Amino acid sequence: MADIRLIVGLGNPGPEYENTRHNAGAWFLDQLAATFQTSLTPESKFFGKTARINVAGQDIRLLYPTTFMNKSGQSVAALANFYRIEPSQMLVAFDELDLPPGVAKFKVGGSSSQNGIRDIVAKMGNNRDFLRLRIGIGHPGHKSRVTGHVLGKPAPAEREAIESAIDESVRCTEILLKNDLKMAQNRLHSFKADINL
């Protein structure tokens, strides 16, 4: 059984960002909360919205930072420090440019160009050893177009592919929590949404 005590979904706050690609991590967290029939409520001391779920007897906190993406670490560190949660006990879901829509993958540690992940690493004492859920949003082809891409809304078929990967990610997160990372990875990493983009 994986020892995960905190699951974080990254995004930007406010209605103008709600449906943008950069909020794929937040979409995942909402879906996970809905699966466990709970909803996230604002908690100002953690600079975000939180909920609690119980999986196989494990008490797990859900966190959506309501800081902007590049300040996500402020929220994560506040909650993790308060509850004495180690980086190795965290799963952070975020949008990944290097994977196509319809694909999601688990990864432990490593570097990332994603601003939210970089800020979490910095605020957690440069510890990179947390588990990530990388939700593919595709790359626009040139770095000059990245900002517009991540802050843009996906076309309907693309959104459907991302949501399909998120659905599978929620199922695989349950497998992770009840069993182990290897079993969850084996299933998730063989998944690709059957949608023509």
C-alpha positions as CSV (number, residue, x, y, z in Angstrom):
1,M,0.0,0.0,0.0
2,A,1.4,3.4,-1.0
3,D,2.0,5.8,1.9
4,I,0.3,8.9,0.4
5,R,-1.2,11.4,2.9
6,L,-1.7,14.4,0.6
7,I,-2.9,14.7,-3.0
8,V,-2.6,18.1,-4.6
9,G,-4.2,19.3,-7.9
10,L,-2.6,22.4,-9.5
11,G,-4.3,25.2,-11.3
12,N,-5.0,28.9,-11.4
13,P,-7.8,30.3,-9.3
14,G,-10.8,32.2,-10.7
15,P,-13.4,31.5,-13.4
16,E,-11.3,32.9,-16.3
17,Y,-8.8,30.0,-15.8
18,E,-11.2,27.3,-14.8
19,N,-11.4,25.7,-18.2
20,T,-7.8,26.3,-19.4
21,R,-5.2,23.5,-19.9
22,H,-3.1,24.7,-17.0
23,N,-5.9,23.6,-14.7
24,A,-5.8,19.9,-15.7
25,G,-4.5,19.1,-12.2
26,A,-7.4,20.8,-10.6
27,W,-9.8,18.9,-12.9
28,F,-8.3,15.7,-11.6
29,L,-8.7,16.7,-8.0
30,D,-12.3,17.7,-8.5
31,Q,-13.0,14.3,-10.1
32,L,-11.2,12.5,-7.3
33,A,-13.2,14.4,-4.7
34,A,-16.5,13.6,-6.6
35,T,-15.6,9.9,-6.8
36,F,-15.3,9.9,-3.0
37,Q,-18.4,12.0,-2.6
38,T,-16.8,15.0,-1.0
39,S,-16.1,18.6,-2.0
40,L,-13.3,21.0,-1.5
41,T,-13.9,23.8,1.0
42,P,-11.8,27.0,1.4
43,E,-9.2,27.0,4.2
44,S,-7.4,30.3,4.4
45,K,-4.5,29.1,6.6
46,F,-3.5,26.7,3.8
47,F,-4.1,29.2,1.0
48,G,-6.3,26.8,-0.8
49,K,-9.4,24.5,-0.8
50,T,-9.2,21.2,1.1
51,A,-11.0,18.0,1.7
52,R,-10.4,14.6,3.4
53,I,-11.0,11.2,2.0
54,N,-10.4,7.7,3.5
55,V,-9.0,5.0,1.3
56,A,-8.4,1.5,2.7
57,G,-8.2,3.0,6.2
58,Q,-5.8,5.8,5.1
59,D,-6.7,9.4,6.0
60,I,-5.7,11.5,2.9
61,R,-6.0,15.2,2.5
62,L,-6.8,16.8,-0.8
63,L,-5.5,20.3,-1.6
64,Y,-6.2,22.8,-4.4
65,P,-3.9,25.8,-3.9
66,T,-5.8,29.0,-4.6
67,T,-2.6,30.9,-5.0
68,F,-1.5,31.4,-8.6
69,M,0.3,28.4,-10.2
70,N,3.8,29.9,-9.6
71,K,3.1,30.2,-5.9
72,S,1.7,26.7,-5.4
73,G,4.4,25.8,-2.9
74,Q,3.2,28.3,-0.4
75,S,-0.1,26.4,0.0
76,V,1.5,22.9,-0.2
77,A,4.2,23.8,2.4
78,A,1.6,25.3,4.8
79,L,-0.5,22.2,4.8
80,A,2.4,19.7,4.7
81,N,4.2,21.4,7.6
82,F,1.1,21.7,9.7
83,Y,0.2,18.0,9.4
84,R,3.9,16.8,9.3
85,I,3.5,15.3,5.8
86,E,6.8,14.4,4.1
87,P,7.4,15.1,0.4
88,S,7.5,11.3,-0.2
89,Q,3.9,11.1,1.1
90,M,2.6,13.6,-1.5
91,L,1.1,13.1,-4.9
92,V,0.9,16.3,-7.1
93,A,-1.2,16.3,-10.3
94,F,-0.4,18.9,-13.0
95,D,-0.6,19.6,-16.7
96,E,2.3,18.2,-18.7
97,L,3.4,19.7,-22.1
98,D,5.6,16.7,-22.9
99,L,2.7,14.3,-23.1
100,P,-0.2,14.4,-25.6
101,P,-3.8,14.9,-24.5
102,G,-5.3,11.6,-23.6
103,V,-2.2,10.3,-21.8
104,A,-1.2,10.6,-18.1
105,K,1.7,9.1,-16.2
106,F,3.0,8.7,-12.7
107,K,6.6,9.8,-12.0
108,V,8.6,10.0,-8.8
109,G,10.9,13.0,-8.4
110,G,13.0,14.5,-11.1
111,S,13.1,18.0,-12.6
112,S,10.2,19.8,-14.2
113,S,9.8,23.1,-16.1
114,Q,6.2,23.4,-14.8
115,N,6.1,26.5,-12.6
116,G,3.9,25.0,-9.9
117,I,6.1,22.0,-9.5
118,R,9.2,24.2,-9.3
119,D,7.7,26.3,-6.6
120,I,6.7,23.2,-4.5
121,V,10.2,21.9,-4.8
122,A,11.6,25.2,-3.6
123,K,9.2,25.6,-0.7
124,M,9.7,22.0,0.4
125,G,13.4,22.6,1.0
126,N,14.5,21.6,-2.6
127,N,13.1,18.1,-2.0
128,R,12.0,16.6,-5.3
129,D,11.1,13.2,-4.0
130,F,7.3,13.5,-4.3
131,L,5.1,11.5,-6.7
132,R,3.7,13.4,-9.7
133,L,0.7,12.7,-11.9
134,R,1.6,14.2,-15.3
135,I,-1.6,14.9,-17.3
136,G,-0.8,15.4,-20.9
137,I,-2.0,18.6,-22.6
138,G,0.4,18.5,-25.6
139,H,3.0,21.0,-26.8
140,P,2.2,23.8,-29.1
141,G,5.4,23.3,-31.1
142,H,7.4,26.3,-30.1
143,K,8.3,27.7,-26.7
144,S,7.1,31.2,-27.6
145,R,3.6,29.7,-27.8
146,V,3.6,27.8,-24.5
147,T,2.0,30.5,-22.4
148,G,-0.9,31.0,-24.7
149,H,-1.3,27.2,-25.0
150,V,-1.4,26.4,-21.3
151,L,-3.7,29.4,-20.6
152,G,-5.9,28.6,-23.5
153,K,-9.0,26.4,-23.5
154,P,-8.7,23.0,-25.3
155,A,-10.9,22.2,-28.3
156,P,-13.8,19.9,-27.4
157,A,-12.2,16.7,-28.7
158,E,-8.9,17.6,-26.9
159,R,-10.8,18.3,-23.7
160,E,-12.6,14.9,-24.0
161,A,-9.2,13.2,-24.4
162,I,-7.8,15.0,-21.3
163,E,-10.9,14.1,-19.3
164,S,-10.7,10.5,-20.4
165,A,-7.1,10.4,-19.1
166,I,-8.2,12.0,-15.9
167,D,-10.9,9.4,-15.4
168,E,-8.4,6.6,-15.8
169,S,-6.0,8.5,-13.5
170,V,-8.6,8.6,-10.7
171,R,-9.0,4.8,-11.0
172,C,-5.3,4.3,-11.0
173,T,-4.9,6.6,-8.0
174,E,-7.2,4.3,-6.1
175,I,-5.1,1.3,-7.2
176,L,-2.0,3.2,-6.0
177,L,-3.5,3.9,-2.6
178,K,-4.9,0.4,-2.1
179,N,-2.0,-1.5,-3.7
180,D,1.2,0.0,-4.9
181,L,2.8,2.4,-7.4
182,K,4.0,-0.4,-9.8
183,M,0.5,-1.8,-10.2
184,A,-1.0,1.7,-10.8
185,Q,1.8,2.6,-13.3
186,N,1.3,-0.6,-15.2
187,R,-2.3,0.2,-15.8
188,L,-2.1,4.0,-16.3
189,H,1.0,3.9,-18.6
190,S,-0.7,1.5,-21.0
191,F,-3.8,3.8,-21.4
192,K,-4.4,6.2,-24.3
193,A,-7.7,7.9,-24.8
194,D,-9.4,6.5,-27.9
195,I,-10.3,9.9,-29.4
196,N,-9.1,11.3,-32.7
197,L,-7.5,14.7,-32.3
